C-alpha cells in the first residue's frame, strides 16, 4: 500500500504541475526576471516596416475567400509592402477561380492534393520578402495584426512571432464554444508568460510569422506543420515571441464531435512532433527552451493523460483501504474525482444546450481534451492519420 501511495503522489504531481503548477512556476519566474531587469531598456527600431508576404494555404474554402480577402485588404500595413499569396492545391470547389478575380493576389494552384505542408514546401522557395506571415483562410485578422507582428521582428533575436487565437465570444454558448473559448484564454496567458521568460513553445497556424530565410523544407507526412516550423526556428537559437495585439479570430467548432475530430488530429501530430523534435529534450543544450517545451507541451501529449487514467483505479483502492465513507484524505480525493467526472457527464448531457454558465463545460472539455490524446496516440502508432484532412466544421 505504501508503494501505491508513492505512485499516487507521482501521478497527482504530474497532473497538477501540467495544468496548474507550470503556470504558477512560470509566473514566479517572470516576476523574478522583471525584478532583475527593471533597469534594462530595449533598444528596438521604431519604424520597422519590411516587405511582408501573407501566405494563405487553402483547400476548398470558396465560402471564405471573399470574406478573407475583404479582411486582408483592410489590414493596416503599407499596400506596396504587403504581398498576398494563396496556395490552393487540390481545391475543386472553385476556390482558385474566385481568387482569380483579385488582381493583387498571387495564386499558386495545382490539381493534385498532396497536403498542406507539401503545398507550403512547393511555394515557400518563391517567397522573397524577409518576413512571411501564415494565416488560415477561415480566420479574420485584427486590422493592425501585421504591424504588431512585424514590430516584434525589430529584435534580431526573434525568429518567429505567434499571434493570438481568439474564439468569437457569445453571452450564451454550447459546450464546444464555451470550452474552446475558455481554453484559449488560459493558453494565451501561458504563451504571454512563456514569451516573457524566454520563448513560446510552438505557434498556432491561425496566425504566425517567421523570417523567410529560416524556413526549411518540412517532412511530407508532418501533421502539425506550424508547430514543427516554429520550433525548428527556435532550435536555431532564435526565440518565438507572442503578441496578443496581433490576433486571428474564428468561430468555435460546430459541436464537440467536430472539436474532438480536430483535437485527435492535433494530438496525433503532437506525439509525432515529440518524436521528431526529440533533440529538444536535451536540457543541457537548449536549457530554458527545453524546460518550457517539456512543461507546456510534452507532458500534455504523453504522460499526463496516462496519469489521469491510472489515478482512477489507484485512488479508488486507496479510498476503499481507509474506508470510503469515513472521508479520510484519500476518500475525500476520491469523491472530488468522482464529482469532477460527474460534471463532465453533465457537460455531455448539456452539450448542445446554450448557457451563460460556461464554467459548467470546463470538466467536459478537459475530459475531451485528454481523451483526444489517447485516441491520437493510437492513430499515430497505427499510422492512420492522413496528412490530408477535412477541416472541422465551425459554428455559424
ChimeraX attribute file (.defattr): number of C-alpha atoms within 10 A of each C-alpha:
attribute: neighborCount
match mode: 1-to-1
recipient: residues
	/A:1	9
	/A:2	8
	/A:3	7
	/A:4	13
	/A:5	14
	/A:6	10
	/A:7	16
	/A:8	19
	/A:9	12
	/A:10	12
	/A:11	21
	/A:12	17
	/A:13	14
	/A:14	20
	/A:15	21
	/A:16	12
	/A:17	18
	/A:18	20
	/A:19	16
	/A:20	10
	/A:21	15
	/A:22	16
	/A:23	21
	/A:24	12
	/A:25	12
	/A:26	18
	/A:27	18
	/A:28	13
	/A:29	16
	/A:30	17
	/A:31	15
	/A:32	13
	/A:33	13
	/A:34	14
	/A:35	10
	/A:36	10
	/A:37	10
	/A:38	9
	/A:39	7
	/A:40	8
	/A:41	7
	/A:42	6
	/A:43	8
	/A:44	13
	/A:45	12
	/A:46	8
	/A:47	9
	/A:48	13
	/A:49	17
	/A:50	16
	/A:51	18
	/A:52	27
	/A:53	21
	/A:54	21
	/A:55	24
	/A:56	21
	/A:57	22
	/A:58	24
	/A:59	22
	/A:60	19
	/A:61	22
	/A:62	20
	/A:63	14
	/A:64	15
	/A:65	19
	/A:66	16
	/A:67	14
	/A:68	19
	/A:69	17
	/A:70	11
	/A:71	15
	/A:72	19
	/A:73	14
	/A:74	14
	/A:75	18
	/A:76	14
	/A:77	20
	/A:78	12
	/A:79	13
	/A:80	8
	/A:81	12
	/A:82	21
	/A:83	18
	/A:84	18
	/A:85	22
	/A:86	21
	/A:87	22
	/A:88	26
	/A:89	24
	/A:90	20
	/A:91	20
	/A:92	16
	/A:93	13
	/A:94	13
	/A:95	23
	/A:96	25
	/A:97	13
	/A:98	14
	/A:99	19
	/A:100	12
	/A:101	9
	/A:102	12
	/A:103	8
	/A:104	14
	/A:105	14
	/A:106	15
	/A:107	17
	/A:108	15
	/A:109	18
	/A:110	13
	/A:111	10
	/A:112	12
	/A:113	16
	/A:114	15
	/A:115	20
	/A:116	24
	/A:117	21
	/A:118	18
	/A:119	22
	/A:120	19
	/A:121	16
	/A:122	13
	/A:123	16
	/A:124	17
	/A:125	13
	/A:126	8
	/A:127	17
	/A:128	14
	/A:129	17
	/A:130	14
	/A:131	23
	/A:132	27
	/A:133	26
	/A:134	22
	/A:135	22
	/A:136	19
	/A:137	23
	/A:138	21
	/A:139	21
	/A:140	23
	/A:141	26
	/A:142	21
	/A:143	19
	/A:144	15
	/A:145	22
	/A:146	26
	/A:147	19
	/A:148	20
	/A:149	27
	/A:150	24
	/A:151	19
	/A:152	22
	/A:153	23
	/A:154	17
	/A:155	14
	/A:156	10
	/A:157	14
	/A:158	19
	/A:159	27
	/A:160	32
	/A:161	31
	/A:162	31
	/A:163	30
	/A:164	29
	/A:165	24
	/A:166	23
	/A:167	21
	/A:168	12
	/A:169	15
	/A:170	13
	/A:171	10
	/A:172	13
	/A:173	21
	/A:174	24
	/A:175	30
	/A:176	25
	/A:177	28
	/A:178	27
	/A:179	26
	/A:180	22
	/A:181	22
	/A:182	19
	/A:183	16
	/A:184	15
	/A:185	15
	/A:186	12
	/A:187	16
	/A:188	19
	/A:189	14
	/A:190	19
	/A:191	27
	/A:192	17
	/A:193	21
	/A:194	26
	/A:195	19
	/A:196	19
	/A:197	20
	/A:198	15
	/A:199	25
	/A:200	27
	/A:201	26
	/A:202	26
	/A:203	27
	/A:204	20
	/A:205	20
	/A:206	25
	/A:207	29
	/A:208	30
	/A:209	30
	/A:210	24
	/A:211	18
	/A:212	20
	/A:213	15
	/A:214	18
	/A:215	17
	/A:216	13
	/A:217	14
	/A:218	15
	/A:219	13
	/A:220	15
	/A:221	18
	/A:222	20
	/A:223	26
	/A:224	23
	/A:225	21
	/A:226	20
	/A:227	18
	/A:228	24
	/A:229	19
	/A:230	28
	/A:231	26
	/A:232	20
	/A:233	21
	/A:234	24
	/A:235	16
	/A:236	10
	/A:237	13
	/A:238	18
	/A:239	24
	/A:240	28
	/A:241	28
	/A:242	25
	/A:243	20
	/A:244	18
	/A:245	16
	/A:246	23
	/A:247	24
	/A:248	25
	/A:249	18
	/A:250	18
	/A:251	19
	/A:252	27
	/A:253	24
	/A:254	18
	/A:255	18
	/A:256	22
	/A:257	14
	/A:258	17
	/A:259	24
	/A:260	22
	/A:261	18
	/A:262	18
	/A:263	22
	/A:264	25
	/A:265	23
	/A:266	18
	/A:267	27
	/A:268	26
	/A:269	27
	/A:270	26
	/A:271	23
	/A:272	22
	/A:273	20
	/A:274	19
	/A:275	11
	/A:276	13
	/A:277	14
	/A:278	10
	/A:279	13
	/A:280	22
	/A:281	17
	/A:282	12
	/A:283	15
	/A:284	9
	/A:285	12
	/A:286	16
	/A:287	12
	/A:288	14
	/A:289	25
	/A:290	20
	/A:291	15
	/A:292	20
	/A:293	22
	/A:294	19
	/A:295	20
	/A:296	23
	/A:297	16
	/A:298	19
	/A:299	18
	/A:300	22
	/A:301	26
	/A:302	18
	/A:303	14
	/A:304	23
	/A:305	21
	/A:306	17
	/A:307	18
	/A:308	16
	/A:309	14
	/A:310	15
	/A:311	20
	/A:312	13
	/A:313	12
	/A:314	16
	/A:315	22
	/A:316	18
	/A:317	18
	/A:318	22
	/A:319	22
	/A:320	15
	/A:321	12
	/A:322	14
	/A:323	13
	/A:324	18
	/A:325	11
	/A:326	12
	/A:327	14
	/A:328	15
	/A:329	12
	/A:330	22
	/A:331	22
	/A:332	16
	/A:333	16
	/A:334	24
	/A:335	17
	/A:336	12
	/A:337	16
	/A:338	14
	/A:339	13
	/A:340	16
	/A:341	16
	/A:342	14
	/A:343	17
	/A:344	21
	/A:345	16
	/A:346	15
	/A:347	24
	/A:348	18
	/A:349	12
	/A:350	16
	/A:351	18
	/A:352	15
	/A:353	12
	/A:354	16
	/A:355	18
	/A:356	12
	/A:357	11
	/A:358	19
	/A:359	14
	/A:360	18
	/A:361	28
	/A:362	20
	/A:363	21
	/A:364	26
	/A:365	25
	/A:366	16
	/A:367	18
	/A:368	21
	/A:369	21
	/A:370	22
	/A:371	18
	/A:372	24
	/A:373	27
	/A:374	19
	/A:375	17
	/A:376	26
	/A:377	22
	/A:378	15
	/A:379	18
	/A:380	20
	/A:381	12
	/A:382	9
	/A:383	10
	/A:384	11
	/A:385	18
	/A:386	14
	/A:387	17
	/A:388	14
	/A:389	13
	/A:390	10
	/A:391	13
	/A:392	17
	/A:393	16
	/A:394	16
	/A:395	15
	/A:396	7
